[in-house]
Amino acid sequence: MGGSAAARDGAENQMYQLGVQAGIKFDYNVLAQWQPVESQRLLLWAGRYGLQEPFMSALNKRHFEQRESASDRKTLLAAADEVGLNVEAAAAFLDTKELEDVVWRSYGETIHDRRIHSIPLFAFSVPAIGAVGGPFRTGGADAAYVVRGSMDADYFLDLFETVLRDVDAGKRIFDVRAQRFHNDEFAPATGTCQR
């Protein structure tokens, strides 16, 4: 959030409001680690049993709604138990260093190779007008439409209307309206926004 408490509070409030609409009541007063390696390792381990998504859902509910930190081993094991994973086996796994290198490599690739610094990240490519790119595609003549962070339905409606306008024009239009859907980090050298 650029170090601004106001920007952070605004983003948290927006996410809280979106959560309410989806039946989720976010509670941000919980210990959080920037890189929760143990929870990521256990998530990968749960995938071996086909329970990766249920485990993550249980862990997210505990962390984001019940103030049970995803950085706390007790929370990890409670979420594992909730979805039917063997708790003793999960604890034994966490006592090893298994998959730690995989998690750290993934963090490094995400930040350095893919340049993803916030989540979620959406990069909408529109090949018909050469607007292609993002962290997982080679760039086109113009940049993909990029959205960083959680946004509401009106934001995405404006994005899709902007894309439609550009498709109708046969090219990506870099004007004030398009500014918030442009990210120089993923843009080809030719794509620039007009102010």
N, C-alpha and C positions, 0 to 999 in steps of 0.2 A: 504494500500500500504506500510505498514511497516514504515510509517513516512518519506519516501523518496520522495522528490519532483520530482526527475528524474523518479522514478517508477510510480508515479501518472501521470506525463505528458506523459509517454510512453503508459500507459493504456488508457488515454483519447484520445491520438492520434490514437491508434489502434481502439478504439470504434468509433471515428470520421470517420475513413476510412471505417469501416464496414457500418456505417450509410449512407455514401455517396453512397455505392453500393446498398443500399436498398431505396434510395431516401429521406434520412433523413439528415438534416444538423444540427448536434448537436452544441449548443452554451452553454458553461459551465459557462458563466458569469452571473449567476442568483443565487439569495439567495436560499439556500437549507438547510433544517433541517434534522438532522440525523434520527429523528423519527417524521414525519409529521402526527401527530395524527388526526388533523381535516380532512386532505385529505383522510386518511384511513377510518375514520368514514363516510364521505360522500360517499366514494366508496361502503361501505357496504349498506348504505341507498339507493343508486342508484340501487343496486341489487334487492331491493324490487319491483322495477318497471321494471325489466328486462333490465336495461340500464347500468349495471356495466361496461361492456367492452367498449361500446361507450363513456361513461363518462371518463374512464381511458385513452382511446385514445385521446380524446379532451384535457384532462388535460396534458398528456404527450407532446402533440404537443405544447401547450402553454408554458410549463415549459422548455422543452429541445430545442425548436427551436425559441421561440418568447420572451424569457427572462421574462416570466410572472411566478413568483414563485408559485409552488404548495403549498407553505406555506402561501400564501396570500389569505384571504377569498374572495377578489374580483375576483381572478383567479378561485377559486373553483366555485363560483356562475356563472361566465361567461361560464365555461365548462358545468355546469349543464344546463344552458339556451340553449347552443349550441345543446345539445342532446335531448332537449324537456322536461326536468324536470321542475317542478314548482319551480321557483326561490324563491318565498316567503316561500314555504314549506321547501325548502332546508335551507334557512337562519334561519327559526324557529327551524329546527332540530339542526343546528350548535350552536344555543344559549343554547341548553341543554347539558347534559353530557352523553346522551344516546349512547351506544356502546363504550364509552371510555374504560371501563373495558375489553371489548372484544378485542379491539385493543392492549392494554397494555399486556394482557395475551398472545396474539398471538406473539408480539415482544419477550416476555420472553421465550416462548416455542421454537420459531425459533432459538434464540441465545443460550439458555442454554440447552434445551432438544434435539434439532435437530442439534446443533453446526453449524448452517449456519451463517457465518459472512460476506459473500459477495455474490453478485448475478450477473449473474445466477449461479447456481450450478447444475452440471450434475453428476449423479452417475450411471454408466452403469454396470449392473449386468449380468454375463454370467454363469448361473447355470451349464451348461454342463461341466465347468472346476472348479466349486466351487468358482468362483470369484463373491461373492454376498455381498451386504452391502449398505452403505450410510446412510443418516439420517432417512430413512423411512423403512428400512429392517433390519432384524437380519442378522448379518454377517455370511458368509460361511467359508469354509476352508481357502480361500484367500480373499483379499480385492477386492471390486468393482473398476472399472476404474473411477477415479474422475477428473472432470474438473471444476475449479473455475474461474468464470469470463467470459467475452466475448472473444471468439477466432474466428479465421478465418477458412475458408474451409480447408486450408492445414493442420492446427492443427488437425481438426477432421478427415481428411483423414489419417494422421499419427496414430491417435488413433485407427481407425477402422482397419488399416493394422496391428497394434500391437495386437489387439484383435484376428484377423484372424491368425496371427502367433502363438499366444498362444493356440488357439483352435486346430490348426493343430498339435501343440506339446502335446496337451492333458493336459496342466497345465498353470497356470499363471507364466510367467517368469519375475522375478524381476531383471532387468539389467538396464544399463544406459538409454537405449531407453525408458523403461517403467517408469523411475523415475518421469517424469512430469505428469503421469496419476495415480500416487499413492498418497494417502493422509493418513498419519499415524493416523490421527484423527478418520477415519472410518475403520481402518484396524484391522483384528483379530490379536491376539497375535502372530500367526505363520508367518504372512506375513511381510517380511522385504525386502528392496531393497538392492541390491548389488551395490557397487560403483566402 
